[in-house]
Amino acid sequence: MAKHEFDDGVQINITPLIDILFILLLFFILTSTFDITDEKAIDVTLPEADTEQAVESPDLFTITVDRDDNIMYQNAVITPEQLNEIAAGRDIAAGDMITVIAADEKASHGRVMTVLDTLRANSITDINIQVK
């Protein structure tokens, strides 16, 4: 029989493999924490609520009122008249549209009521208020 002689000095170095695994782990941890949404581009401090309900829908109609009482739609400042035109053009009959008002806690109550009245005047009555 043939005898095999193995060299005990040959070893596989796994240090580079461990380095690559740590780099991949770091990459996935850092990239998974980014929250890229359009709503985060507007500096709004939302009020807190004890009772909240998560809403997920592909068609969100979000109106933002910032602390300076500016009404914003898709990151653009609009007037109440423009909001009226936008609300009138929304497809209310589709049934899958969810209307959300994200008002800063420092926004005036009167401006938020203007937005609510404008939406209700256009038959949008199922309105959610966004909170933290």
SULQUIPE-V343563 format. One record per pair of residues at least 24 apart in sequence whose ideal C-beta (glycine too) atoms are under 6 Angstrom apart, sorted by the first residue. I is the first residue (numbers start at 1). GAP is how many residues later the second one is. D is the distance in Angstrom with one decimal. If there is no record, write none. Layout:
i:gap:d
I:GAP:D
I:GAP:D
//
This chain:
i:gap:d
41:34:5.5
42:30:5.9
44:58:5.8
44:60:4.6
45:59:5.5
45:60:5.3
46:84:5.9
46:85:5.4
46:86:4.8
47:58:4.3
47:84:5.8
48:84:4.9
49:82:4.2
52:79:5.7
55:43:5.7
55:73:6.0
57:41:4.5
59:37:5.5
59:38:4.9
60:38:5.5
60:40:5.7
61:29:5.9
61:36:5.6
61:38:4.7
62:38:4.6
63:38:5.3
63:52:5.6
64:38:4.7
65:38:4.1
65:42:4.4
65:46:5.5
65:47:5.6
66:38:5.3
67:37:4.3
67:39:4.0
67:40:6.0
69:38:5.8
69:39:5.4
69:42:4.3
80:34:5.5
80:38:5.7
83:35:5.1
84:34:5.3
87:32:5.5
87:35:4.0
87:37:5.9
88:34:5.1
92:31:5.7
99:25:5.3
99:28:4.8
100:28:4.9
100:30:5.2
101:28:5.4
102:28:4.1
//
